[in-house]
Amino acid sequence: MRLLIFCFVFIALTGKLMAQFNTTIPFLKGLHQASYINPAYTPEFESSFGLPGLSGVSADVGIYGITTGKFVDAINNERFNLNTFYRSLAGNDLNLMLNGNTELFHVRFKSNRWYWGISSTTRTVADLTLSNDFLNFFINGNEAFRGKSADLSSPNVYVISYQDLGVSISKRYKRFNFGIRPKLILGNALVMMKQFDFRFNTPLQPTDPIAVQAAGKIYTSNVPLFLDSVDGRAATENEKDFNDIISNPKLNTGFGIDLGLEYDISNRMRAQASISDLGFIRWNNNSREYSINKVDVMFGGITYEQLENDSLLNAYADSLLNLVTPQVSSKTFTTGLPFRVAAGFTYQFNKRNVFNFMFQGLKVDKKFLTAYTFNYTKRLGSSFDLAANYSIINNTFNNVGVGFTALLGPCQIYMIHDNVMAYIMPETMQYVAFRFGVNFAWHRIKEELRVY
């Protein structure tokens, strides 16, 4: 039963969205998809294209603050024990990150020493953080904070979904490869908390008043209204109907760009650097702002008179709720894209054996996440590439990735798993990512011999 629970938790997590970090695909440079990390990469084939929806599908999840094993330990007799779960956090906040990409299509070709590409991808990023105080309050109530203040400024919620349509251009000049990919961005949906603050103080004596402070904003676009009114009027049924919004999407426009550079230090060693998804989205369709003005309330308790009179009790409860109920208004706003920076070097022992190192940084909402990857890539025969790597991702140290590409005539198949330890030691799993796809590629480029 325990093994089945491990498998269920693992599959449930990895079956979500997709990739925080691509720790294997940058080193399989025979793939067009490697150029999404750095548009300056010289492709291995003059031409390639991807089947719609099949050339790149990936899924990735990261859990920080608790391991899968400790999560499973909280399940006793097929029931989830909240207290065991909370103790397993050992004072840590709980953070869940999901990231997903699906490549809709790509076409790449060579023309007069220039490499051109057109591609479109759908991306989804989700980041949920629950502070330790918030979980403590949710599980143990305010008794756990008697005589002190509790900071419940979590949860922090950030969910964004968008599509991009990009045109990539790369060219070699002496020792340099330059690459650029400008992109049209179409925003699908957004939920984002900003400047959210909620605190309260529980006194030592139960007869003393409870102090509550609250303030914050939530921004949404193309999601149903959470409340019954907007802009001072009653909300319509369509504004609150998720199916109606999904069936009649109104996209939001933006712009992004990828920039990349490679430099040949010698005929064996190459350095590279890139920045991806640097851009913004202007949200002006079905966009809302939920605002709680800063309030500071002293809750002195309920009197005997109020307990005996329902109207007085309801009026008192309504007045308290009104203080912390958001005001909703239509609002146009702009957000930046989750963007990535990368830098590293390649050492080529020969044409079949390559060592790589890469640093990646990912900016998601208020977080900057890091990954350090050491990679070895081996070519077997003329049509099979195998990659293996070890990564340190957000201070987790059990990330071993593998991947391969196989060329069967013009059909190029690839599969990548950025953390196979999730299968070997699932109880330690905190991060996992999976990717596969099918391309068609032809006219392998014969790389010229360079002597420096």
Phi, psi and omega in degrees: 000319180298319178296321178296321179295317176305312182297319180297313180298316181297312181294320180299322181285312184286346180274008182277236186262220187213198223293120170291305180233140172260095187265357179239318187298331180298340186261353173264075192283358171286351179268140171299325184297339176296334181288348175290337175279321179213109183292354179276350181302130175283123183292155179278338181239145180295326184222144173202155171212158183245141177294135180305123177079352182241349184281344177197105177233131183216160178216139182205144180216144174229133177238125183233136184112337180202147177266165178300322180299316179291327176297315180293325179300334180284353179265110183239124182055042177063020175237142183274122181264109184295322181294318177297318178300314182294318179297329179293337178291334177053044177086357181277152167286158178254126181231129177238124179237131177235143184213129184222137177227141170227118179283120181284320174189163168207150173223132179222141182205165180250140178212112176052053176069004174254142177251127185242149177210148174231131183209158176217137184220143171258131185233144175222131178232132178228133181222118179236125177237130175242119181292157179299320177299319181298314180294322179298316178295317182297322185271318189249355180076180184283354175300330180291348183243022181301125178082011179208171182268147176243132177259106180254034182292352168270158012279148169260122184240130176218115178226126179222140177226132181204165175243151173231150175232111188238155174238118183257146178222131176219152182205149176262138176220108183055243182272358187254145163246130178245143178214146178213145177219095172285147187221138168276129182251134177239109183281126179271309184200156180208139165224122186215125173273144180212135178055038183274130184216125177215118182223151173211157180239123178262120183287162176293321181266128183297342180275348179280154182288153175264130180264131180233133175236137181211144175191158175152173180221147173232130179249136179223158172209135179058036170230156182297155174295137179277338185240180187266000181216156178209138181055032177078011179234165177289137180288147175278163179296324179296324181291339181256358185264113181297318182297323180293321180292320180294320183283342179231065185291143174238104188284152178251141188258154178197189183217145176217168180208144171245138179231138181215156181212139171232147180221129178277106177290320176210185179287352178247334187244138181223138176252151180214155177208150181201161169224133186234149176061039173276112183176198187208164172229134175263111184267110182223011178240125183051037183262137185226154171237122174260118187235129171249110177294151184300124179235150178223104190244138171254110182267107186268003179098177184255134181277165178298322180299321179290323179296330182273350184231109184299321182295319177295319180295316179294321179297320179294315179296319179296321181294323177292316181295322181298331180294326185248005176280127182295151169264130186254134178217151173288134185206135173267134181211168183235137175233151174280161176276151168297119185242163187230140170241149180213147177206146180183191178213160180234134173240120184258107177295315173200190184292344185252349184227121185225137173250139181226150168227140179214137168257136174231140173235135183234122179260113179236112181054247184263000185255147170238111185258152185230154175213136177240123188234132173248126190229147171232128181240134183234132174262127178248120184067215180248001188220009183227122176245135180237131181236140175223140183209161174238135183228145167256112187240115177050047179064024168253142193238013182243045185248102179244120184247151176221156177195160177211157168233142178227129180256113179248091189066230176275355184272123182248116181251138176219152178212137185222137170229117187276001174202085181288346178296342177297334177271326183281316180229071185298336182290344179260001188295128172232339181215137177207146179212144184221140181211143175209166178180172179227125175241168167239126185221147179205166182063073177298134182278130175275109183290130181289147179284126181240131179239122181244000000 
